[in-house]
Amino acid sequence: MKIDRLQAFSDGVFAILLTLLVLDFKLPNYKIGHLGQAVIAQWPILAAYMLSFFYVGTLWLFHHDYFAKIKRTNWQLNILNLILLFAITLINYPTSLLSEAVAQRNLADIRFAFTSYALVALVISGLFWVLYRFMVVHQDLMIHQEQHEQFYRAIRNDPLRSVLIYVIALVGIQFNVVVGALLILLGNVFHFIAYLRLSRNIEKHHLIE
């Protein structure tokens, strides 16, 4: 498989996932003259959507820029990418759980929804670490492979840092849902910061043709 086909397939999966996230928005039941109140009551759906859109969008930026410096693929990378995409698509389910649980205001359900979200995010971060390690071993797949080791040293710990954040979030949620939720948000913000570091290092080491 050519790398451009892998990238096109991956972009398609991200596009579909981002589209599915918005499908939680449905016309609310309301009394005539009270549509505004009914829409405002849907704020948990909007909050969960914004959280996941920012998160998935950042993952797409990561994926796009990282794979742009890969010149060819092999069957192992194809399978690894497929597993990574599968994990990312799972975020749609805890997003729906989260919006529903917050709307119903049941603490046990909210805790379960946030736990599910953090667990999926943890798996995604772990798989990005596996991807990083795989490309270190298979530097022959990279553009300008002679510069890859220096590039990798600058970013290698970012996936492990995000794993740590989500592990702490998983523990924190069990004691305080608000603290756990803030840690999940912190993890998503960290992903964006890590993406900026990735992009800067790609440009610095001229790893894209």
Backbone hydrogen bonds, N-H to C=O, Kabsch-Sander energy under -0.5 kcal/mol:
donor,donor_aa,acceptor,acceptor_aa,energy
5,R,2,K,-0.7
6,L,2,K,-1.6
7,Q,3,I,-2.4
8,A,4,D,-2.1
9,F,5,R,-2.5
10,S,6,L,-2.4
11,D,7,Q,-2.6
12,G,8,A,-1.9
13,V,9,F,-2.0
14,F,10,S,-2.3
15,A,11,D,-2.4
16,I,12,G,-2.3
17,L,13,V,-2.5
18,L,14,F,-2.5
19,T,15,A,-1.6
20,L,16,I,-2.6
21,L,17,L,-1.8
22,V,18,L,-0.7
22,V,19,T,-0.8
23,L,20,L,-1.3
24,D,21,L,-0.9
25,F,22,V,-1.7
26,K,24,D,-0.7
34,H,31,K,-2.6
38,A,34,H,-1.8
39,V,35,L,-2.4
40,I,36,G,-2.4
41,A,37,Q,-1.9
42,Q,39,V,-1.5
43,W,40,I,-1.7
45,I,42,Q,-1.3
46,L,42,Q,-1.4
47,A,43,W,-2.8
48,A,44,P,-2.4
49,Y,45,I,-2.4
50,M,46,L,-2.7
51,L,47,A,-2.3
52,S,48,A,-2.3
53,F,49,Y,-3.0
54,F,50,M,-2.2
55,Y,51,L,-1.7
56,V,52,S,-3.3
57,G,53,F,-2.6
58,T,54,F,-2.0
59,L,55,Y,-2.1
60,W,56,V,-2.4
61,L,57,G,-2.1
62,F,58,T,-2.5
63,H,59,L,-2.9
64,H,60,W,-3.1
65,D,61,L,-2.5
66,Y,62,F,-2.7
67,F,63,H,-2.4
68,A,64,H,-1.0
69,K,66,Y,-1.2
70,I,67,F,-1.4
71,K,69,K,-0.5
71,K,141,L,-2.2
72,R,141,L,-1.3
73,T,1,M,-0.6
78,N,74,N,-2.3
79,I,75,W,-2.2
80,L,76,Q,-2.5
81,N,77,L,-2.7
82,L,78,N,-2.0
83,I,79,I,-2.4
84,L,80,L,-2.3
85,L,81,N,-2.6
86,F,82,L,-2.2
87,A,83,I,-2.2
88,I,84,L,-2.1
89,T,85,L,-2.3
90,L,86,F,-1.0
91,I,88,I,-1.5
92,N,89,T,-1.4
93,Y,90,L,-1.1
95,T,91,I,-1.6
96,S,92,N,-1.7
97,L,93,Y,-2.4
98,L,94,P,-2.5
99,S,95,T,-2.2
100,E,96,S,-2.1
101,A,97,L,-2.7
102,V,98,L,-2.4
103,A,99,S,-1.7
104,Q,100,E,-1.9
105,R,101,A,-1.2
106,N,101,A,-1.1
107,L,105,R,-0.6
110,I,106,N,-2.6
111,R,107,L,-2.6
112,F,108,A,-2.1
113,A,109,D,-2.6
114,F,110,I,-2.6
115,T,111,R,-2.3
116,S,112,F,-2.4
117,Y,113,A,-2.2
118,A,114,F,-2.7
119,L,115,T,-2.2
120,V,116,S,-2.1
121,A,117,Y,-2.4
122,L,118,A,-2.3
123,V,119,L,-2.1
124,I,120,V,-2.3
125,S,121,A,-2.4
126,G,122,L,-2.4
127,L,123,V,-2.2
128,F,124,I,-2.0
129,W,125,S,-1.8
130,V,126,G,-1.9
131,L,127,L,-2.4
132,Y,128,F,-2.5
133,R,129,W,-2.5
134,F,130,V,-2.5
135,M,131,L,-2.2
136,V,132,Y,-1.4
137,V,133,R,-1.6
138,H,134,F,-1.8
139,Q,136,V,-0.6
141,L,138,H,-1.9
142,M,139,Q,-1.7
143,I,69,K,-2.8
145,Q,142,M,-0.7
147,Q,144,H,-2.0
148,H,145,Q,-1.2
149,E,145,Q,-0.5
151,F,147,Q,-1.8
152,Y,148,H,-3.2
153,R,149,E,-2.0
154,A,150,Q,-0.9
154,A,151,F,-0.7
155,I,151,F,-0.7
155,I,152,Y,-1.0
156,R,152,Y,-2.1
158,D,155,I,-1.7
161,R,157,N,-2.2
162,S,158,D,-2.1
163,V,159,P,-2.2
164,L,160,L,-2.3
165,I,161,R,-2.1
166,Y,162,S,-2.2
167,V,163,V,-2.3
168,I,164,L,-2.5
169,A,165,I,-2.1
170,L,166,Y,-2.5
171,V,167,V,-2.0
172,G,168,I,-3.1
173,I,169,A,-2.6
174,Q,170,L,-0.8
174,Q,171,V,-0.6
175,F,171,V,-0.5
175,F,172,G,-1.3
176,N,172,G,-3.3
180,G,176,N,-2.3
181,A,177,V,-2.7
182,L,178,V,-2.2
183,L,179,V,-2.0
184,I,180,G,-2.0
185,L,181,A,-2.2
186,L,182,L,-2.3
187,G,183,L,-2.5
188,N,184,I,-2.1
189,V,185,L,-2.3
190,F,186,L,-2.7
191,H,187,G,-1.8
192,F,188,N,-1.3
193,I,189,V,-2.1
194,A,190,F,-3.0
195,Y,191,H,-2.2
196,L,192,F,-2.1
197,R,193,I,-1.9
198,L,194,A,-2.6
199,S,195,Y,-2.7
200,R,196,L,-2.3
201,N,197,R,-2.2
202,I,198,L,-2.1
203,E,199,S,-2.2
204,K,200,R,-2.6
205,H,201,N,-2.2
206,H,203,E,-0.8
207,L,202,I,-2.1
